[in-house]
Amino acid sequence: MLDLLYPLLRPLLFSMGADKAHDAMMSVLGAAPRSLGALASIGTAMPAASMARDAFGVRLAGPVGLAAGLDKDGVAVPFWPRLGFGFIEIGTVTQHAQPGNPKPRMFRIVEDNALVNRAGFNNAGSAALATRLERLKARGLWPDIPVGVNVGKSKVTPLEEATEDYVTSIRRLEGLADYFTVNVSSPNTPGLRDLQGSEFLAELLTSAVEAAGDTSVLLKLAPDLSDEALAEAVEVAAQSGAGGIIATNTTITRDALTRDPGEAGGMSGRPLWSLARQKIGVALEAADGRIPVVGVGGIHSAEQVQELLSAGCVAVQVYSAMIFEGPGLISRLNRQLR
């Protein structure tokens, strides 16, 4: 069904600016996530039972998950599982509600199947997200696949107070999320990537793990770290009790693009694959089987998913590829991975 509908919708969506198209789609999905999910599930290939796996304290229904950034406020949580995801991640959410950076802040490079965004963690805040998730659970609308929450630092919070900012959000959502991801790797919040240094990171992760209680805390890292810094961050995560690594986030480099749009922000999509694949390998080597690694960055084919799984990743996440290839991509990946 989705493979038939999206080719008809894509010209309309791409006639809009990327920000406007994203806002329109999320508004529609948020208004009727269950009924639209039922429609989307027609003909969709769900993960085979043999594709389920245990990781970071949860049971993933399949190896392909939704990356953070698409559904920042969890407005379409009941919808995403119907696309065939094995797990989903919402956010990034921050302690304080914030509007994000001025629009336009998302740009398509269609010839490269790439996006550049500088959203800046626009979200309604972790208190509002906690209320939404509580209501979903009370109404029996919680998915039967894991729902992770990606947590970031509020822009107004100084770096020296960052740990408390993260911890406040985690405490608000503890018992509601199936896992947490500490995001210190977005290029769109000033100074955020400084938190990837071992001095900051050990304190932050130790406090986050303590605040999360029995819920696993993952660490999301940038592909722009040197191999040595990336390996060091993985080591800090393992020593701090983190439940896993997500590698990688968007990149500030533009070398892989055929056309630089001249816009600041993080680049994702197909051109990210080569850099992300190399950094995922570094993360896997540093993790050395002690903590699981989720691979993300430029993934758009079953061959790439299988390559990462064979290399040692426990799962993968996708986002940008769906913008260009449609939400039926997840069903196609499941079908081909079988």
BELNOR-V907765 format. One record per backbone hydrogen bond with DSSP energy under -1.0 kcal/mol. CO is the residue of the C=O (numbers start at 0). NH is the residue of the N-H. E is the energy in kcal/mol with one decimal. If there is no record, write none. Layout:
co=CO nh=NH e=E
co=CO nh=NH e=E
This chain:
co=0 nh=4 e=-2.1
co=1 nh=5 e=-2.7
co=4 nh=7 e=-1.0
co=4 nh=8 e=-1.6
co=5 nh=9 e=-3.1
co=8 nh=12 e=-2.5
co=9 nh=13 e=-3.2
co=12 nh=15 e=-1.2
co=16 nh=20 e=-2.6
co=17 nh=21 e=-2.3
co=18 nh=22 e=-2.6
co=19 nh=23 e=-2.4
co=20 nh=24 e=-2.4
co=21 nh=25 e=-2.5
co=22 nh=26 e=-2.0
co=23 nh=27 e=-2.1
co=24 nh=28 e=-2.7
co=25 nh=29 e=-2.5
co=26 nh=30 e=-1.3
co=27 nh=31 e=-1.3
co=31 nh=35 e=-2.2
co=32 nh=36 e=-1.6
co=33 nh=37 e=-2.2
co=34 nh=38 e=-1.8
co=35 nh=39 e=-2.7
co=36 nh=40 e=-1.8
co=38 nh=41 e=-1.3
co=40 nh=43 e=-1.9
co=47 nh=50 e=-2.2
co=48 nh=51 e=-1.3
co=52 nh=59 e=-2.6
co=54 nh=57 e=-2.6
co=57 nh=54 e=-2.6
co=59 nh=52 e=-2.1
co=62 nh=315 e=-3.2
co=63 nh=85 e=-3.1
co=64 nh=317 e=-2.2
co=70 nh=90 e=-1.8
co=75 nh=78 e=-1.6
co=75 nh=79 e=-1.4
co=78 nh=81 e=-1.6
co=79 nh=82 e=-2.0
co=80 nh=83 e=-1.6
co=85 nh=60 e=-2.1
co=86 nh=65 e=-1.7
co=87 nh=147 e=-3.1
co=89 nh=149 e=-3.1
co=90 nh=68 e=-2.5
co=92 nh=151 e=-2.8
co=93 nh=125 e=-2.1
co=97 nh=122 e=-2.0
co=104 nh=117 e=-3.1
co=106 nh=115 e=-2.5
co=108 nh=111 e=-1.5
co=108 nh=113 e=-1.7
co=109 nh=112 e=-1.1
co=112 nh=269 e=-1.8
co=113 nh=108 e=-2.8
co=114 nh=267 e=-2.7
co=115 nh=106 e=-2.9
co=116 nh=265 e=-2.7
co=118 nh=100 e=-2.5
co=122 nh=97 e=-2.4
co=124 nh=128 e=-1.8
co=125 nh=129 e=-2.3
co=126 nh=130 e=-1.9
co=127 nh=131 e=-2.1
co=128 nh=132 e=-2.7
co=129 nh=133 e=-2.3
co=130 nh=134 e=-2.0
co=131 nh=135 e=-2.2
co=132 nh=136 e=-2.2
co=133 nh=137 e=-2.4
co=134 nh=138 e=-2.0
co=135 nh=140 e=-3.0
co=136 nh=139 e=-1.3
co=145 nh=87 e=-2.3
co=146 nh=177 e=-2.9
co=147 nh=89 e=-2.7
co=148 nh=180 e=-2.4
co=149 nh=92 e=-2.5
co=150 nh=182 e=-2.9
co=153 nh=156 e=-1.2
co=157 nh=160 e=-1.8
co=158 nh=161 e=-1.8
co=160 nh=164 e=-1.4
co=161 nh=165 e=-2.4
co=162 nh=166 e=-2.8
co=163 nh=167 e=-2.5
co=164 nh=168 e=-1.6
co=165 nh=169 e=-2.4
co=166 nh=170 e=-2.8
co=167 nh=171 e=-2.0
co=168 nh=172 e=-1.6
co=169 nh=173 e=-1.3
co=172 nh=175 e=-2.5
co=172 nh=176 e=-1.7
co=178 nh=148 e=-2.2
co=179 nh=217 e=-3.4
co=180 nh=150 e=-3.5
co=181 nh=219 e=-2.4
co=188 nh=191 e=-2.3
co=190 nh=193 e=-1.5
co=191 nh=194 e=-2.1
co=192 nh=195 e=-1.6
co=193 nh=196 e=-1.6
co=196 nh=200 e=-2.8
co=197 nh=201 e=-1.9
co=199 nh=203 e=-2.4
co=200 nh=204 e=-3.0
co=201 nh=205 e=-2.2
co=202 nh=206 e=-2.1
co=203 nh=207 e=-2.4
co=204 nh=208 e=-2.9
co=205 nh=209 e=-1.8
co=206 nh=210 e=-2.4
co=207 nh=211 e=-1.9
co=211 nh=214 e=-2.0
co=215 nh=179 e=-2.7
co=216 nh=242 e=-3.1
co=217 nh=181 e=-3.2
co=218 nh=245 e=-3.1
co=219 nh=183 e=-1.1
co=220 nh=248 e=-1.5
co=225 nh=229 e=-2.7
co=226 nh=230 e=-2.5
co=227 nh=231 e=-2.1
co=228 nh=232 e=-2.2
co=229 nh=233 e=-2.1
co=230 nh=234 e=-2.1
co=231 nh=235 e=-2.4
co=232 nh=236 e=-2.3
co=233 nh=237 e=-2.4
co=234 nh=238 e=-2.4
co=235 nh=239 e=-1.7
co=236 nh=241 e=-2.4
co=243 nh=218 e=-1.8
co=244 nh=293 e=-3.1
co=245 nh=220 e=-2.3
co=246 nh=295 e=-2.1
co=250 nh=266 e=-3.4
co=253 nh=256 e=-1.6
co=265 nh=116 e=-2.3
co=266 nh=250 e=-1.9
co=267 nh=114 e=-2.1
co=268 nh=271 e=-2.1
co=269 nh=272 e=-1.7
co=271 nh=275 e=-3.0
co=272 nh=276 e=-3.3
co=273 nh=277 e=-1.6
co=274 nh=278 e=-2.2
co=275 nh=279 e=-2.8
co=276 nh=280 e=-1.7
co=277 nh=281 e=-1.5
co=278 nh=282 e=-2.4
co=279 nh=283 e=-2.7
co=280 nh=284 e=-2.2
co=281 nh=285 e=-2.4
co=282 nh=286 e=-2.7
co=283 nh=287 e=-2.2
co=286 nh=289 e=-2.6
co=291 nh=244 e=-2.3
co=292 nh=313 e=-2.1
co=293 nh=246 e=-2.6
co=294 nh=316 e=-1.8
co=300 nh=304 e=-1.9
co=301 nh=305 e=-2.9
co=302 nh=306 e=-2.2
co=303 nh=307 e=-2.1
co=304 nh=308 e=-2.4
co=305 nh=309 e=-2.8
co=306 nh=310 e=-1.6
co=307 nh=312 e=-2.6
co=314 nh=294 e=-2.3
co=315 nh=64 e=-2.6
co=317 nh=66 e=-2.3
co=318 nh=321 e=-1.4
co=319 nh=322 e=-1.1
co=319 nh=323 e=-1.0
co=320 nh=324 e=-2.9
co=321 nh=325 e=-1.9
co=325 nh=328 e=-1.8
co=326 nh=329 e=-1.0
co=327 nh=331 e=-2.0
co=328 nh=332 e=-2.6
co=329 nh=333 e=-2.4
co=330 nh=334 e=-2.5
co=331 nh=335 e=-2.4
co=332 nh=336 e=-2.6
co=333 nh=337 e=-1.3
